């Protein structure tokens, strides 16, 4: 009598192994290679490769296209990666809830911050976060744009200026006051202009991220608004470049108060039309919507609010309104 023929049994992962395979897959994608993922996980490349193969067999799909130079997600792999990240976030949230709020955080937080603020005002809150959670690492990336959170694997971004993307959560932190300044040499010994009408005749510098060919100022006491057109001698997207050009006497410009405080105190710059201000810029902490926030992000938001730079606190009352 012949024995019945059964189909071959595929090796599959069960129980806790499945979560390990999912985490390994996510690490491979985010690290960019099997060897880099192995280094992060404290294992070997053959072990990481075996885990990937086992996950592919378990799911019955090919997740990555591999060559000698790079790895690339397949269509199934892209879908799996997005679900895997959500699954890991859910698991991490579950662990935190079970272990309690005092559990030490560990891992990597990836944050995009604007160039100027990211190099100055937000370093102290960042330091507080790392001091409170010594098991955390932070990748602090300086860009003046809101990233693609999923594609770039970003936890959150700090954005100066309005947020128009309805697909993200924007939590208002505060506001940045702004005023008009210039070098004394630009006035050629004349009196400091007191009204916007006098400013229109000056050469101008433009911070093109926020104003390019028109200036709008509001009187601090009466609320009167005056607009006038400008033809900038220099247009830049860099706050530090604008400040340096102003100090060199190339033109008048509008800058955040914190960025020119030292130059105003030393007399290198003077405030023009001191009773008038440009509209303050809102500052947001932006992140992708999710049913469950990773603990590393929740704690970062808490620290950012607690140690908000003093320059933003004038507008921090508005931040109590929450996400927009």
Buried (B, 14 or more C-beta within 10 A) or exposed (E): EEEEEEEEEEEBBEEEBBBBBBBBBBBBBBBEBBEBBBBBBEBEBEEBBBBBEBBBEBBEBEBBEBEEEEBEBBEBBBEBBEEBBEBBBBBBBEEBEEEEEEEEBEEEBBBBBBBBBBBBBBBEBBEBBBEBBEEBEBEBBEBBEBBEBEEEBBBBBBBBBEBEEEEBBBBBBBBBBBBBBBBBEBBEEEEEBEBBEBBBEBBBBBBBBBBEEEBBBBBEEEEEEBEBEBEBEBBBEBBBEBBBBBBEBBBBBBBBBBBBEEBBEEEBBBBBBBBBBBBBBBBBBBBBEBEBBBBBBBBBBEBBBEBBBEBBEBBBEEBEEEEE
